[in-house]
């Protein structure tokens, strides 16, 4: 189930094209990194985002999909 916080995160990615997990943690998860990471995994399971590791940035990234089109990223350090 999508909650309001998820909508805010997805809207952020849509507007700004990128967000780090650290930013998402501070803005939407009261500095709970583990909770933010867990929720990103759940959003991937729902098919809203896709996790991958960026070889150039050496970061774990989350792509947001909208009608099968990638419109932004969330970067997570690994």
N, C-alpha and C positions, 0 to 999 in steps of 0.2 A: 504494500500500500504506500502510495506517495503521500508524504506529509508536507506541510507548508515550508519547512526548512529545506526539503529537497527541491521544491519549486524555486526557492530563493537561490540555491546553489546553481541549478540549471540555468536560471535567468542570468546570473552573474557570468557564467561561461558564455552564454549567448551574447551578452552585451560586451564583454571585455576579451573574449576569445581565449582566455587562460586564467587559471588560478592555481596557486600551489596548495598542497595539502596543508602546509603550515598556515597559509592565509585562511583556508576553509576552516581549519581547526580553531583559529582565533576568532573568526567572524561568526561561525555558526555552531560550534561544539564546545563552547566555554573552555577552550584550551585542553580538551580531552582528545589527544592524538589517536589513541586506540579506538575510541568511539567513532571518530571521523573515518579512520581507515576501514573499520568494520562496515560502516554505512556505505562507503564507496563500493565495497565488495558486494553489498546487497543490491545497490543500484545497478551494478554490472549483471548480477543474476537476473534482474528484472528486464535487462536488455536496453536500458536507457544510456548506459555508458559502456566503454570497452577499455579494459586495462591493457597496457603494453609497456615495454621498457624501451625508452628512447636511447639508441646507440650513440647519438651525437651529444645529447645532454647528460647521458648516464643517469637518468632518473626514471622512475616508474611513472608513467603517464596514464591519464584516464581521458579517453575521447568521449565526447557526448555525441550521440546520434540523433538526428531529427529527420525523419522520413528517409533513412538510409544515407544521410549526408552528415559528414563530420563538420561540426561548427565550432569546436573549441577544445581546449585541453585543460586537464588538472595535472600538475606536476607533483610527484611525490618522490622524495629522496629515498634511495635504497641503500 
